Every structure is written in C-alpha cells, then in structure tokens.
Amino acid sequence: MFNHIAYNPEILSGKPHIAGTRLSIEFILELFASGANKDEVLKAYPQLTAEAVEESLKYAAQSVKNEVLLDVKVGA
C-alpha cells in the first residue's frame, strides 16, 4: 500500500520515513504545518518525488484514522 514509506531501526530509530532518505514522515508533516506547499518541499528537498510526498500525507492520514484516544481518570 505504501511503496515510499520505510521503517528501519537503524534509521531515525525506526521512525517511518521516506525510503532512501532520512526524512521522517513527521518532518514532512511539520513542513506542511509550518506553511510550506508541495512545490516548496520538493524544491527544498530534491531527493523527494511528488509521489513520495503525497504518500507520506496519505500515510499520516491513515495513521490518525486508526488512532484511539482514551479519557481515563486515575484516582489517588
């Protein structure tokens, strides 16, 4: 499903990253959150492809979709 996403405990302590780079999915998201657009990201990081950037956003969306938050009160 994700051809451009890799995991390796030797790279970025196993964080998901774009294959062939040391650019984490988290970092790509931070770029977009800080206001960068896809063209700016691709210009700043020429080792990336448009497909890899788009896939990193899809991966992040899928990860959040599966996230479950629990509201637990712990008594003393």
Order of alpha helices (4+ residues) and beta strands (2+ residues): beta-beta-alpha-alpha-alpha
